[in-house]
Amino acid sequence: MAVITVRNIPDDIHRALRLRAAQHGRSTEAEVRVILESAVKPHGRLKLGTLMVEHSQRAGVTQDDVAAFERALQDQRAQQSYEPLKFE
């Protein structure tokens, strides 16, 4: 795990952290980890598929559009020839 050192924390902020940690029954270090985690992690797991569907719906993409895209992709793949990779 990584280690972070934070310097020059004002005394009043340090006191507030210690107080908050005590209220939650944690060490100051553990409290800082909880605060950092809640600040940088999304509350729910980011679901890429759901995000893509939402954007597509807002853009007005229909099932017919998706089907046409899939047919075009299959046609393109059928026209291409593939060779295995060579690791020499």
C-alpha positions in Angstrom: 0.0 0.0 0.0 1.1 3.6 -0.6 2.1 6.0 2.1 1.2 9.7 2.0 2.6 12.3 4.2 0.7 15.5 4.6 2.7 18.4 6.0 1.6 21.8 7.4 -1.9 20.9 8.5 -3.2 23.8 10.6 -3.7 23.0 14.3 -7.4 23.6 14.2 -7.8 21.1 11.3 -5.7 18.5 13.1 -7.8 19.0 16.3 -11.0 18.6 14.2 -9.7 15.4 12.7 -8.8 14.0 16.1 -12.2 14.9 17.4 -14.0 13.4 14.4 -11.9 10.2 14.7 -12.7 9.9 18.4 -16.4 10.3 17.7 -16.2 7.4 15.2 -14.0 5.3 17.4 -11.1 5.4 15.0 -7.5 6.6 15.1 -6.8 9.9 13.3 -5.0 8.0 10.6 -8.0 5.7 10.0 -10.3 8.7 10.0 -8.2 10.4 7.3 -8.3 7.2 5.2 -12.1 7.1 5.5 -12.4 10.8 4.5 -10.0 10.3 1.5 -11.9 7.2 0.3 -15.3 8.9 0.5 -13.9 11.9 -1.4 -12.4 10.1 -4.3 -14.5 7.0 -4.8 -18.0 7.2 -6.3 -20.8 6.3 -4.0 -22.0 3.5 -6.3 -19.9 1.4 -8.6 -19.6 3.0 -12.0 -21.4 0.8 -14.5 -20.1 1.5 -18.0 -22.9 -0.3 -19.7 -25.6 1.6 -17.9 -23.7 4.9 -18.6 -23.6 4.0 -22.4 -27.3 3.2 -22.5 -28.2 6.5 -20.8 -26.1 8.5 -23.2 -27.5 6.6 -26.2 -31.0 7.2 -25.0 -30.4 10.9 -24.7 -28.9 11.0 -28.1 -31.9 9.2 -29.6 -30.2 6.0 -30.6 -32.8 3.3 -31.4 -32.6 -0.5 -31.6 -32.7 -0.2 -35.4 -29.6 2.0 -35.2 -27.8 -0.6 -33.1 -28.8 -3.4 -35.4 -27.5 -1.5 -38.4 -24.2 -0.8 -36.6 -23.9 -4.5 -35.8 -24.6 -5.5 -39.4 -22.0 -3.0 -40.7 -19.4 -4.3 -38.2 -20.1 -7.9 -39.2 -19.7 -7.0 -42.9 -16.4 -5.2 -42.2 -15.1 -8.2 -40.2 -16.1 -10.6 -42.9 -14.0 -8.6 -45.4 -10.8 -8.6 -43.3 -8.4 -11.4 -43.0 -6.5 -12.0 -39.8 -3.1 -13.6 -39.3 -1.9 -14.9 -36.0 0.6 -12.8 -34.1 4.2 -13.9 -34.4 6.4 -13.7 -31.4 10.0 -14.1 -32.6 
